[in-house]
Amino acid sequence: MHLFSTLVFLFGIAYYRAATDLEGQAEVIKLGGVAKLALVVVAALDVVLGLVSWPILVPLSGDLVFGLLFFRALSRLPVAAAGSRSDLT
């Protein structure tokens, strides 16, 4: 419980920093998007495997929405801020 709470708190700090400086925190936005979508995938697998019941997906639908919004915000950043290395090729 303490480890999970610490992780949630640290992600909250990172999300706050990303909200105040989108271009400077593009990597945090990527990590947040991947983390949110990974939660949904793992929970869906747990439901399919019968480890948890399907109602767990109801609150996680919020994580799905936010994960998609993070990637949408990332796609709207300038290419250099989004971490693209296309200028090196």
Gaussian input, Z-matrix of N, CA and C with variables (Angstrom, degrees):
# hf/3-21g

backbone

0 1
 N
 C     1     B1
 C     2     B2     1     A1
 N     3     B3     2     A2     1     D1
 C     4     B4     3     A3     2     D2
 C     5     B5     4     A4     3     D3
 N     6     B6     5     A5     4     D4
 C     7     B7     6     A6     5     D5
 C     8     B8     7     A7     6     D6
 N     9     B9     8     A8     7     D7
 C    10    B10     9     A9     8     D8
 C    11    B11    10    A10     9     D9
 N    12    B12    11    A11    10    D10
 C    13    B13    12    A12    11    D11
 C    14    B14    13    A13    12    D12
 N    15    B15    14    A14    13    D13
 C    16    B16    15    A15    14    D14
 C    17    B17    16    A16    15    D15
 N    18    B18    17    A17    16    D16
 C    19    B19    18    A18    17    D17
 C    20    B20    19    A19    18    D18
 N    21    B21    20    A20    19    D19
 C    22    B22    21    A21    20    D20
 C    23    B23    22    A22    21    D21
 N    24    B24    23    A23    22    D22
 C    25    B25    24    A24    23    D23
 C    26    B26    25    A25    24    D24
 N    27    B27    26    A26    25    D25
 C    28    B28    27    A27    26    D26
 C    29    B29    28    A28    27    D27
 N    30    B30    29    A29    28    D28
 C    31    B31    30    A30    29    D29
 C    32    B32    31    A31    30    D30
 N    33    B33    32    A32    31    D31
 C    34    B34    33    A33    32    D32
 C    35    B35    34    A34    33    D33
 N    36    B36    35    A35    34    D34
 C    37    B37    36    A36    35    D35
 C    38    B38    37    A37    36    D36
 N    39    B39    38    A38    37    D37
 C    40    B40    39    A39    38    D38
 C    41    B41    40    A40    39    D39
 N    42    B42    41    A41    40    D40
 C    43    B43    42    A42    41    D41
 C    44    B44    43    A43    42    D42
 N    45    B45    44    A44    43    D43
 C    46    B46    45    A45    44    D44
 C    47    B47    46    A46    45    D45
 N    48    B48    47    A47    46    D46
 C    49    B49    48    A48    47    D47
 C    50    B50    49    A49    48    D48
 N    51    B51    50    A50    49    D49
 C    52    B52    51    A51    50    D50
 C    53    B53    52    A52    51    D51
 N    54    B54    53    A53    52    D52
 C    55    B55    54    A54    53    D53
 C    56    B56    55    A55    54    D54
 N    57    B57    56    A56    55    D55
 C    58    B58    57    A57    56    D56
 C    59    B59    58    A58    57    D57
 N    60    B60    59    A59    58    D58
 C    61    B61    60    A60    59    D59
 C    62    B62    61    A61    60    D60
 N    63    B63    62    A62    61    D61
 C    64    B64    63    A63    62    D62
 C    65    B65    64    A64    63    D63
 N    66    B66    65    A65    64    D64
 C    67    B67    66    A66    65    D65
 C    68    B68    67    A67    66    D66
 N    69    B69    68    A68    67    D67
 C    70    B70    69    A69    68    D68
 C    71    B71    70    A70    69    D69
 N    72    B72    71    A71    70    D70
 C    73    B73    72    A72    71    D71
 C    74    B74    73    A73    72    D72
 N    75    B75    74    A74    73    D73
 C    76    B76    75    A75    74    D74
 C    77    B77    76    A76    75    D75
 N    78    B78    77    A77    76    D76
 C    79    B79    78    A78    77    D77
 C    80    B80    79    A79    78    D78
 N    81    B81    80    A80    79    D79
 C    82    B82    81    A81    80    D80
 C    83    B83    82    A82    81    D81
 N    84    B84    83    A83    82    D82
 C    85    B85    84    A84    83    D83
 C    86    B86    85    A85    84    D84
 N    87    B87    86    A86    85    D85
 C    88    B88    87    A87    86    D86
 C    89    B89    88    A88    87    D87
 N    90    B90    89    A89    88    D88
 C    91    B91    90    A90    89    D89
 C    92    B92    91    A91    90    D90
 N    93    B93    92    A92    91    D91
 C    94    B94    93    A93    92    D92
 C    95    B95    94    A94    93    D93
 N    96    B96    95    A95    94    D94
 C    97    B97    96    A96    95    D95
 C    98    B98    97    A97    96    D96
 N    99    B99    98    A98    97    D97
 C   100   B100    99    A99    98    D98
 C   101   B101   100   A100    99    D99
 N   102   B102   101   A101   100   D100
 C   103   B103   102   A102   101   D101
 C   104   B104   103   A103   102   D102
 N   105   B105   104   A104   103   D103
 C   106   B106   105   A105   104   D104
 C   107   B107   106   A106   105   D105
 N   108   B108   107   A107   106   D106
 C   109   B109   108   A108   107   D107
 C   110   B110   109   A109   108   D108
 N   111   B111   110   A110   109   D109
 C   112   B112   111   A111   110   D110
 C   113   B113   112   A112   111   D111
 N   114   B114   113   A113   112   D112
 C   115   B115   114   A114   113   D113
 C   116   B116   115   A115   114   D114
 N   117   B117   116   A116   115   D115
 C   118   B118   117   A117   116   D116
 C   119   B119   118   A118   117   D117
 N   120   B120   119   A119   118   D118
 C   121   B121   120   A120   119   D119
 C   122   B122   121   A121   120   D120
 N   123   B123   122   A122   121   D121
 C   124   B124   123   A123   122   D122
 C   125   B125   124   A124   123   D123
 N   126   B126   125   A125   124   D124
 C   127   B127   126   A126   125   D125
 C   128   B128   127   A127   126   D126
 N   129   B129   128   A128   127   D127
 C   130   B130   129   A129   128   D128
 C   131   B131   130   A130   129   D129
 N   132   B132   131   A131   130   D130
 C   133   B133   132   A132   131   D131
 C   134   B134   133   A133   132   D132
 N   135   B135   134   A134   133   D133
 C   136   B136   135   A135   134   D134
 C   137   B137   136   A136   135   D135
 N   138   B138   137   A137   136   D136
 C   139   B139   138   A138   137   D137
 C   140   B140   139   A139   138   D138
 N   141   B141   140   A140   139   D139
 C   142   B142   141   A141   140   D140
 C   143   B143   142   A142   141   D141
 N   144   B144   143   A143   142   D142
 C   145   B145   144   A144   143   D143
 C   146   B146   145   A145   144   D144
 N   147   B147   146   A146   145   D145
 C   148   B148   147   A147   146   D146
 C   149   B149   148   A148   147   D147
 N   150   B150   149   A149   148   D148
 C   151   B151   150   A150   149   D149
 C   152   B152   151   A151   150   D150
 N   153   B153   152   A152   151   D151
 C   154   B154   153   A153   152   D152
 C   155   B155   154   A154   153   D153
 N   156   B156   155   A155   154   D154
 C   157   B157   156   A156   155   D155
 C   158   B158   157   A157   156   D156
 N   159   B159   158   A158   157   D157
 C   160   B160   159   A159   158   D158
 C   161   B161   160   A160   159   D159
 N   162   B162   161   A161   160   D160
 C   163   B163   162   A162   161   D161
 C   164   B164   163   A163   162   D162
 N   165   B165   164   A164   163   D163
 C   166   B166   165   A165   164   D164
 C   167   B167   166   A166   165   D165
 N   168   B168   167   A167   166   D166
 C   169   B169   168   A168   167   D167
 C   170   B170   169   A169   168   D168
 N   171   B171   170   A170   169   D169
 C   172   B172   171   A171   170   D170
 C   173   B173   172   A172   171   D171
 N   174   B174   173   A173   172   D172
 C   175   B175   174   A174   173   D173
 C   176   B176   175   A175   174   D174
 N   177   B177   176   A176   175   D175
 C   178   B178   177   A177   176   D176
 C   179   B179   178   A178   177   D177
 N   180   B180   179   A179   178   D178
 C   181   B181   180   A180   179   D179
 C   182   B182   181   A181   180   D180
 N   183   B183   182   A182   181   D181
 C   184   B184   183   A183   182   D182
 C   185   B185   184   A184   183   D183
 N   186   B186   185   A185   184   D184
 C   187   B187   186   A186   185   D185
 C   188   B188   187   A187   186   D186
 N   189   B189   188   A188   187   D187
 C   190   B190   189   A189   188   D188
 C   191   B191   190   A190   189   D189
 N   192   B192   191   A191   190   D190
 C   193   B193   192   A192   191   D191
 C   194   B194   193   A193   192   D192
 N   195   B195   194   A194   193   D193
 C   196   B196   195   A195   194   D194
 C   197   B197   196   A196   195   D195
 N   198   B198   197   A197   196   D196
 C   199   B199   198   A198   197   D197
 C   200   B200   199   A199   198   D198
 N   201   B201   200   A200   199   D199
 C   202   B202   201   A201   200   D200
 C   203   B203   202   A202   201   D201
 N   204   B204   203   A203   202   D202
 C   205   B205   204   A204   203   D203
 C   206   B206   205   A205   204   D204
 N   207   B207   206   A206   205   D205
 C   208   B208   207   A207   206   D206
 C   209   B209   208   A208   207   D207
 N   210   B210   209   A209   208   D208
 C   211   B211   210   A210   209   D209
 C   212   B212   211   A211   210   D210
 N   213   B213   212   A212   211   D211
 C   214   B214   213   A213   212   D212
 C   215   B215   214   A214   213   D213
 N   216   B216   215   A215   214   D214
 C   217   B217   216   A216   215   D215
 C   218   B218   217   A217   216   D216
 N   219   B219   218   A218   217   D217
 C   220   B220   219   A219   218   D218
 C   221   B221   220   A220   219   D219
 N   222   B222   221   A221   220   D220
 C   223   B223   222   A222   221   D221
 C   224   B224   223   A223   222   D222
 N   225   B225   224   A224   223   D223
 C   226   B226   225   A225   224   D224
 C   227   B227   226   A226   225   D225
 N   228   B228   227   A227   226   D226
 C   229   B229   228   A228   227   D227
 C   230   B230   229   A229   228   D228
 N   231   B231   230   A230   229   D229
 C   232   B232   231   A231   230   D230
 C   233   B233   232   A232   231   D231
 N   234   B234   233   A233   232   D232
 C   235   B235   234   A234   233   D233
 C   236   B236   235   A235   234   D234
 N   237   B237   236   A236   235   D235
 C   238   B238   237   A237   236   D236
 C   239   B239   238   A238   237   D237
 N   240   B240   239   A239   238   D238
 C   241   B241   240   A240   239   D239
 C   242   B242   241   A241   240   D240
 N   243   B243   242   A242   241   D241
 C   244   B244   243   A243   242   D242
 C   245   B245   244   A244   243   D243
 N   246   B246   245   A245   244   D244
 C   247   B247   246   A246   245   D245
 C   248   B248   247   A247   246   D246
 N   249   B249   248   A248   247   D247
 C   250   B250   249   A249   248   D248
 C   251   B251   250   A250   249   D249
 N   252   B252   251   A251   250   D250
 C   253   B253   252   A252   251   D251
 C   254   B254   253   A253   252   D252
 N   255   B255   254   A254   253   D253
 C   256   B256   255   A255   254   D254
 C   257   B257   256   A256   255   D255
 N   258   B258   257   A257   256   D256
 C   259   B259   258   A258   257   D257
 C   260   B260   259   A259   258   D258
 N   261   B261   260   A260   259   D259
 C   262   B262   261   A261   260   D260
 C   263   B263   262   A262   261   D261
 N   264   B264   263   A263   262   D262
 C   265   B265   264   A264   263   D263
 C   266   B266   265   A265   264   D264

   B1=1.4402
   B2=1.5330
   B3=1.3231
   B4=1.4607
   B5=1.5234
   B6=1.3129
   B7=1.4642
   B8=1.5213
   B9=1.3240
   B10=1.4616
   B11=1.5245
   B12=1.3215
   B13=1.4633
   B14=1.5243
   B15=1.3171
   B16=1.4633
   B17=1.5219
   B18=1.3098
   B19=1.4601
   B20=1.5276
   B21=1.3212
   B22=1.4646
   B23=1.5223
   B24=1.3281
   B25=1.4629
   B26=1.5263
   B27=1.3252
   B28=1.4681
   B29=1.5239
   B30=1.3199
   B31=1.4649
   B32=1.5263
   B33=1.3373
   B34=1.4570
   B35=1.5193
   B36=1.3185
   B37=1.4682
   B38=1.5260
   B39=1.3161
   B40=1.4627
   B41=1.5245
   B42=1.3280
   B43=1.4672
   B44=1.5253
   B45=1.3237
   B46=1.4636
   B47=1.5296
   B48=1.3296
   B49=1.4667
   B50=1.5238
   B51=1.3163
   B52=1.4655
   B53=1.5227
   B54=1.3238
   B55=1.4671
   B56=1.5183
   B57=1.3207
   B58=1.4616
   B59=1.5192
   B60=1.3342
   B61=1.4661
   B62=1.5269
   B63=1.3295
   B64=1.4689
   B65=1.5219
   B66=1.3111
   B67=1.4646
   B68=1.5190
   B69=1.3184
   B70=1.4593
   B71=1.5126
   B72=1.3070
   B73=1.4647
   B74=1.5310
   B75=1.3197
   B76=1.4686
   B77=1.5280
   B78=1.3142
   B79=1.4663
   B80=1.5285
   B81=1.3215
   B82=1.4575
   B83=1.5291
   B84=1.3298
   B85=1.4662
   B86=1.5279
   B87=1.3289
   B88=1.4730
   B89=1.5213
   B90=1.3302
   B91=1.4598
   B92=1.5264
   B93=1.3297
   B94=1.4592
   B95=1.5155
   B96=1.3314
   B97=1.4585
   B98=1.5153
   B99=1.3266
   B100=1.4696
   B101=1.5263
   B102=1.3273
   B103=1.4724
   B104=1.5270
   B105=1.3287
   B106=1.4663
   B107=1.5281
   B108=1.3178
   B109=1.4640
   B110=1.5234
   B111=1.3304
   B112=1.4634
   B113=1.5310
   B114=1.3178
   B115=1.4661
   B116=1.5220
   B117=1.3185
   B118=1.4645
   B119=1.5276
   B120=1.3182
   B121=1.4701
   B122=1.5251
   B123=1.3268
   B124=1.4653
   B125=1.5271
   B126=1.3256
   B127=1.4699
   B128=1.5231
   B129=1.3333
   B130=1.4683
   B131=1.5265
   B132=1.3163
   B133=1.4675
   B134=1.5282
   B135=1.3157
   B136=1.4678
   B137=1.5247
   B138=1.3240
   B139=1.4687
   B140=1.5249
   B141=1.3242
   B142=1.4681
   B143=1.5297
   B144=1.3243
   B145=1.4637
   B146=1.5274
   B147=1.3241
   B148=1.4545
   B149=1.5183
   B150=1.3253
   B151=1.4579
   B152=1.5305
   B153=1.3242
   B154=1.4607
   B155=1.5239
   B156=1.3259
   B157=1.4602
   B158=1.5246
   B159=1.3143
   B160=1.4618
   B161=1.5241
   B162=1.3614
   B163=1.4717
   B164=1.5327
   B165=1.3220
   B166=1.4648
   B167=1.5329
   B168=1.3320
   B169=1.4674
   B170=1.5287
   B171=1.3291
   B172=1.4715
   B173=1.5327
   B174=1.3350
   B175=1.4668
   B176=1.5272
   B177=1.3161
   B178=1.4618
   B179=1.5241
   B180=1.3231
   B181=1.4630
   B182=1.5278
   B183=1.3297
   B184=1.4682
   B185=1.5196
   B186=1.3251
   B187=1.4666
   B188=1.5217
   B189=1.3182
   B190=1.4622
   B191=1.5236
   B192=1.3181
   B193=1.4673
   B194=1.5257
   B195=1.3245
   B196=1.4609
   B197=1.5273
   B198=1.3276
   B199=1.4617
   B200=1.5214
   B201=1.3333
   B202=1.4638
   B203=1.5281
   B204=1.3268
   B205=1.4654
   B206=1.5290
   B207=1.3314
   B208=1.4679
   B209=1.5253
   B210=1.3241
   B211=1.4624
   B212=1.5256
   B213=1.3148
   B214=1.4673
   B215=1.5321
   B216=1.3280
   B217=1.4709
   B218=1.5232
   B219=1.3139
   B220=1.4638
   B221=1.5202
   B222=1.3233
   B223=1.4654
   B224=1.5227
   B225=1.3196
   B226=1.4648
   B227=1.5253
   B228=1.3259
   B229=1.4602
   B230=1.5240
   B231=1.3344
   B232=1.4675
   B233=1.5288
   B234=1.3043
   B235=1.4665
   B236=1.5252
   B237=1.3109
   B238=1.4583
   B239=1.5224
   B240=1.3254
   B241=1.4588
   B242=1.5182
   B243=1.3094
   B244=1.4579
   B245=1.5301
   B246=1.3215
   B247=1.4580
   B248=1.5023
   B249=1.3205
   B250=1.4566
   B251=1.5136
   B252=1.2941
   B253=1.4642
   B254=1.5314
   B255=1.3353
   B256=1.4579
   B257=1.5187
   B258=1.3505
   B259=1.4641
   B260=1.5336
   B261=1.3364
   B262=1.4442
   B263=1.5213
   B264=1.3106
   B265=1.4571
   B266=1.4978
   A1=110.74
   A2=116.96
   A3=120.42
   A4=111.51
   A5=116.69
   A6=119.84
   A7=110.95
   A8=116.55
   A9=120.73
   A10=110.47
   A11=117.16
   A12=120.81
   A13=111.57
   A14=116.16
   A15=120.46
   A16=110.45
   A17=116.86
   A18=120.74
   A19=111.11
   A20=117.32
   A21=121.21
   A22=110.43
   A23=117.52
   A24=121.63
   A25=111.01
   A26=117.44
   A27=120.57
   A28=112.01
   A29=117.40
   A30=119.66
   A31=110.01
   A32=117.25
   A33=120.45
   A34=112.03
   A35=116.91
   A36=120.46
   A37=110.32
   A38=116.54
   A39=120.09
   A40=111.52
   A41=117.16
   A42=120.10
   A43=110.80
   A44=117.05
   A45=119.95
   A46=110.57
   A47=116.45
   A48=119.95
   A49=110.89
   A50=116.97
   A51=120.33
   A52=110.79
   A53=116.75
   A54=120.00
   A55=111.51
   A56=117.23
   A57=120.23
   A58=113.16
   A59=117.71
   A60=121.30
   A61=109.01
   A62=116.12
   A63=120.08
   A64=112.67
   A65=117.50
   A66=120.40
   A67=111.84
   A68=117.66
   A69=120.68
   A70=113.77
   A71=116.87
   A72=121.16
   A73=112.09
   A74=117.29
   A75=120.84
   A76=112.05
   A77=117.13
   A78=119.55
   A79=111.33
   A80=117.33
   A81=121.28
   A82=109.98
   A83=116.00
   A84=120.02
   A85=109.89
   A86=117.21
   A87=120.44
   A88=110.80
   A89=116.21
   A90=120.33
   A91=111.12
   A92=116.59
   A93=120.25
   A94=112.08
   A95=116.75
   A96=120.72
   A97=112.27
   A98=115.64
   A99=120.05
   A100=110.00
   A101=116.86
   A102=120.08
   A103=111.34
   A104=117.11
   A105=120.47
   A106=110.90
   A107=116.79
   A108=119.40
   A109=111.66
   A110=117.49
   A111=120.63
   A112=110.87
   A113=117.39
   A114=120.44
   A115=111.20
   A116=115.91
   A117=120.56
   A118=110.29
   A119=117.42
   A120=121.11
   A121=110.88
   A122=117.27
   A123=120.57
   A124=110.62
   A125=116.81
   A126=119.35
   A127=111.24
   A128=117.21
   A129=120.02
   A130=110.39
   A131=117.26
   A132=120.12
   A133=111.02
   A134=116.23
   A135=119.40
   A136=111.75
   A137=116.67
   A138=120.17
   A139=109.85
   A140=116.83
   A141=120.84
   A142=110.76
   A143=117.00
   A144=120.95
   A145=112.79
   A146=116.94
   A147=120.75
   A148=114.66
   A149=117.42
   A150=120.28
   A151=112.25
   A152=116.25
   A153=122.00
   A154=107.99
   A155=115.78
   A156=118.57
   A157=110.35
   A158=116.19
   A159=122.14
   A160=115.03
   A161=120.61
   A162=117.83
   A163=114.57
   A164=117.82
   A165=119.97
   A166=111.34
   A167=115.66
   A168=119.45
   A169=112.69
   A170=117.22
   A171=119.81
   A172=110.88
   A173=120.17
   A174=117.96
   A175=112.50
   A176=116.81
   A177=119.37
   A178=112.58
   A179=117.21
   A180=118.54
   A181=109.94
   A182=117.19
   A183=120.84
   A184=111.51
   A185=116.85
   A186=120.29
   A187=110.94
   A188=116.93
   A189=120.33
   A190=110.38
   A191=116.41
   A192=120.85
   A193=110.17
   A194=117.56
   A195=120.04
   A196=111.72
   A197=118.03
   A198=120.10
   A199=111.27
   A200=116.13
   A201=120.14
   A202=111.21
   A203=117.12
   A204=120.34
   A205=111.18
   A206=117.24
   A207=119.50
   A208=110.21
   A209=116.80
   A210=118.68
   A211=111.60
   A212=116.78
   A213=119.35
   A214=110.01
   A215=116.74
   A216=120.55
   A217=110.21
   A218=116.83
   A219=121.13
   A220=111.24
   A221=116.97
   A222=120.06
   A223=112.12
   A224=117.02
   A225=120.82
   A226=113.01
   A227=117.25
   A228=120.30
   A229=109.64
   A230=116.85
   A231=118.64
   A232=110.13
   A233=116.86
   A234=121.97
   A235=111.67
   A236=118.57
   A237=121.16
   A238=111.20
   A239=117.90
   A240=121.58
   A241=111.34
   A242=117.20
   A243=121.37
   A244=112.18
   A245=117.08
   A246=120.02
   A247=114.98
   A248=118.01
   A249=120.21
   A250=109.91
   A251=117.08
   A252=122.29
   A253=110.73
   A254=116.58
   A255=119.86
   A256=112.04
   A257=117.44
   A258=119.37
   A259=111.05
   A260=119.19
   A261=121.51
   A262=112.59
   A263=117.94
   A264=119.84
   A265=111.75
   D1=-44.02
   D2=-179.81
   D3=-66.13
   D4=-39.67
   D5=179.53
   D6=-64.41
   D7=-43.36
   D8=178.76
   D9=-64.36
   D10=-42.83
   D11=178.80
   D12=-61.97
   D13=-39.99
   D14=177.71
   D15=-63.79
   D16=-43.45
   D17=179.28
   D18=-62.52
   D19=-44.22
   D20=178.26
   D21=-62.14
   D22=-42.41
   D23=179.10
   D24=-62.29
   D25=-45.37
   D26=-179.63
   D27=-66.80
   D28=-38.47
   D29=174.98
   D30=-63.79
   D31=-37.28
   D32=177.28
   D33=-60.55
   D34=-42.16
   D35=176.40
   D36=-62.88
   D37=-44.16
   D38=179.37
   D39=-63.15
   D40=-40.31
   D41=178.67
   D42=-65.65
   D43=-37.31
   D44=176.93
   D45=-63.05
   D46=-44.80
   D47=178.48
   D48=-62.18
   D49=-39.79
   D50=179.00
   D51=-66.54
   D52=-35.84
   D53=-179.98
   D54=-67.54
   D55=-29.76
   D56=-178.57
   D57=-89.35
   D58=-16.23
   D59=-178.75
   D60=-150.98
   D61=78.79
   D62=-175.78
   D63=-57.98
   D64=-50.11
   D65=-175.26
   D66=-66.23
   D67=-37.78
   D68=-178.86
   D69=-75.60
   D70=-16.99
   D71=-175.76
   D72=-116.86
   D73=32.54
   D74=-177.95
   D75=-58.66
   D76=-37.14
   D77=179.77
   D78=-67.21
   D79=-34.66
   D80=176.87
   D81=-66.19
   D82=-38.68
   D83=178.05
   D84=-64.24
   D85=-42.39
   D86=176.72
   D87=-60.20
   D88=-48.01
   D89=-179.51
   D90=-61.12
   D91=-42.32
   D92=178.62
   D93=-62.43
   D94=-43.62
   D95=178.84
   D96=-62.81
   D97=-44.82
   D98=179.72
   D99=-65.32
   D100=-42.68
   D101=-179.15
   D102=-62.91
   D103=-43.77
   D104=-179.61
   D105=-64.23
   D106=-45.71
   D107=-179.61
   D108=-68.34
   D109=-34.07
   D110=177.64
   D111=-64.49
   D112=-38.26
   D113=176.49
   D114=-59.10
   D115=-44.00
   D116=-179.09
   D117=-65.29
   D118=-43.78
   D119=-179.58
   D120=-63.60
   D121=-45.94
   D122=-179.49
   D123=-63.58
   D124=-42.80
   D125=178.58
   D126=-64.17
   D127=-40.89
   D128=178.83
   D129=-63.34
   D130=-40.44
   D131=176.82
   D132=-63.98
   D133=-40.81
   D134=177.90
   D135=-63.15
   D136=-36.48
   D137=176.62
   D138=-66.21
   D139=-46.20
   D140=-179.68
   D141=-61.57
   D142=-38.84
   D143=-179.47
   D144=-78.54
   D145=-6.96
   D146=179.06
   D147=80.64
   D148=15.57
   D149=-179.34
   D150=-78.59
   D151=-30.05
   D152=176.79
   D153=-136.69
   D154=163.42
   D155=179.44
   D156=-88.24
   D157=161.59
   D158=-172.86
   D159=-62.88
   D160=-25.63
   D161=-179.24
   D162=-59.56
   D163=-17.56
   D164=177.12
   D165=-61.77
   D166=-23.56
   D167=-179.25
   D168=-74.18
   D169=-18.01
   D170=-179.01
   D171=-64.19
   D172=-55.79
   D173=178.36
   D174=-67.62
   D175=-28.21
   D176=-179.98
   D177=-73.44
   D178=-13.22
   D179=174.70
   D180=-63.32
   D181=-29.58
   D182=173.82
   D183=-63.96
   D184=-39.40
   D185=176.73
   D186=-65.09
   D187=-37.03
   D188=176.82
   D189=-61.72
   D190=-46.29
   D191=-179.93
   D192=-62.09
   D193=-47.92
   D194=-178.64
   D195=-66.28
   D196=-37.78
   D197=176.99
   D198=-59.86
   D199=-44.19
   D200=178.17
   D201=-66.32
   D202=-37.89
   D203=177.52
   D204=-66.03
   D205=-36.25
   D206=177.29
   D207=-61.79
   D208=-44.50
   D209=-179.95
   D210=-69.49
   D211=-31.82
   D212=175.68
   D213=-65.20
   D214=-44.11
   D215=177.62
   D216=-62.04
   D217=-40.40
   D218=179.48
   D219=-64.18
   D220=-38.21
   D221=-178.99
   D222=-69.84
   D223=-19.94
   D224=-179.82
   D225=-90.44
   D226=-6.47
   D227=177.83
   D228=-76.53
   D229=155.04
   D230=173.64
   D231=-57.50
   D232=151.37
   D233=-174.69
   D234=-56.49
   D235=-42.88
   D236=-178.49
   D237=-63.70
   D238=-38.40
   D239=-178.99
   D240=-72.17
   D241=-30.31
   D242=-177.48
   D243=-76.74
   D244=-4.05
   D245=175.86
   D246=88.07
   D247=16.91
   D248=179.65
   D249=-73.24
   D250=138.70
   D251=179.95
   D252=-105.26
   D253=21.58
   D254=-176.77
   D255=-64.13
   D256=-22.67
   D257=-179.52
   D258=-74.31
   D259=-11.80
   D260=179.85
   D261=-89.38
   D262=-14.08
   D263=-176.73
   D264=-96.52

